[in-house]
Amino acid sequence: MPNVWLKNELLKLESVYQSGNLGALKDAVYWCRYYQEPLPEWANFAIFETIDALTVGEKKSISKWKTWFRRYKQDMADYEIYSLVDEARSHNAEWSDSYSIAGSILVNKLDGETGHPKDNTIRKTR
């Protein structure tokens, strides 16, 4: 895969998906389509696993996705915070500084908007 950014983004998205944020799968599909690259194996597996669960009516998996659909907006806000902390860390910021940097960027971005991060979300990204 020649696109270094995409390769790194897909690694992050896999980690985020494995932590329970199902929106990362949606983003992986989007970015792979955008850059006309194949989906990574973890994303293919997750899609097939989900389709199989829907096909047989596996209530636990269906419930997980229903819950995610309700939480989608918050999950994406949490992922944005994770990305901001990760970006600060990639520029060699200390952990404590990276939280402040991410928080400052987010506050500036949210100014005038209604969305706010969950309490302690920035610290949880570590």
N, C-alpha and C positions, 0 to 999 in steps of 0.2 A: 504494500500500500504506500504509494509515493507521498500522500498528504500527511505530513507529520502531525499537524494540528488535529486532524481527524483521528489518527491513530491514538493520540493522547486523550482526546475527548472520549473516544469509545472505551478506553480503559477506565476512565473516571465514571462514565455512565454505567459500566458493568458493576463497579463497586457500589454505586448509588442504588442500582437495581437490586443487588444482592442484600442491601440493607433494608429493603422493603419499599423503596420509592418506585412504584410501577411506572411512573411518568418517564423514567430514564429509558425504558424500552421504546416509548413513543418518540423520544428525542433521537435515539439511535437509528430508528427507521427513517426519520426525517433527514438526518445528516447524511446517512448513507445514500439515500435517494438524491439529495441535493448534489452530492459530490460524485454520484454515479459509481459508487463502490458497493461491493457485496456486504451484506450484513455479517457481523462477526458470529461465530458459532453460538455464543451465549444468547444472543438475541434470537437467532433461528430457533434454538431449543425452547426459549421462553415463549415464543409465538406458538409453536406447535403444542407445547404443554398447555397453554391457555385455550387453544382451539379444541384440544382433546377434552379438557375439563368442561367446556361449554357443550360439546357434543354429547357427553355422557351425563351431563347435569350434575357434575361434582359440586355439591353445595359449598364446601369449604373454599374452593378456588373462586367460584362465582361470587361468593360473599366478599372475598378479598378484593376482587375487582370492583364490586359495587361500592365498597368502602373507599377504595382509591378514587373512583369517579367523584365521590363527595368531597374528597380531600385534595383533589388535583391542584387547585389554585394554591393551597398552602404548601403542598409538596414542591411545586415549582418555585415558590418563594424561598423555601428552605434550600433547594438546590442552587438558587442564585447566590444565597449567602455562602454556601459551601464553595462555590466557584470564586467568589470574591476573596475569601480567606485563602484558598488555594493559590490564587493569583498573587496575593500579597506575599505568601510564603515563597513563591517561585522567584520573587525579587529579593529573597534573603531577609525578609522582615522576621523579627522575632515573633514567637507565638502570640504573646500579649499585644504586641504592636499590630499584628495581622488582624486581630479582632477589632481593634480600634479603627484601622483602615477600612475594613469591610463595613463596619457600622457607619462610619462617616459617609462612605459612598452610598450605602443603602438609604440613609436618612436624606441625603441630598436628592437621591432618585425618587424617594417616596414623598418628598415635600409637595403638598397639595393633593396627593392621592389618598385614597381611603385605606389601602392595604398596609399592614404592619407585620413585621415578623413576630413569631411566637416568642414568649419570654424565654430567655436563655438559649435561643436557637443558635446564635453565633457561637457561643461556647461549646455547644454540642457538636459542632462540625469537626472538632479536634478528634 
